[in-house]
């Protein structure tokens, strides 16, 4: 299995894709750790492949597929940092109580 590195989570503010705050879905020692403070809103949206991590974007400039044609999954949740922890803002009813925070 592999994690796609071309895409990452991001800050959410006045615009949906805020600049300057990225959430990597893999460990990268050269990137400094971020401090999570109450009020910070961001997404996590990993893309996991059964094969290699390399992907390509199709001509529609939206669809992304694995270069080795392996299976892949991607999902997204938006999180809000609170003074007591974190709140998942995008939980569907069937996910309630299943995602620890």
Secondary structure, DSSP 8 states (H G I E B T S, - for coil): -EE-SS--EEE-SSSSSEEEEEE-SS--TTS------TT-EEEE--EEESS-S-EEE-TTSS-EEETT---EEE--EEEEEETTEEEETT--GGGTTTS--
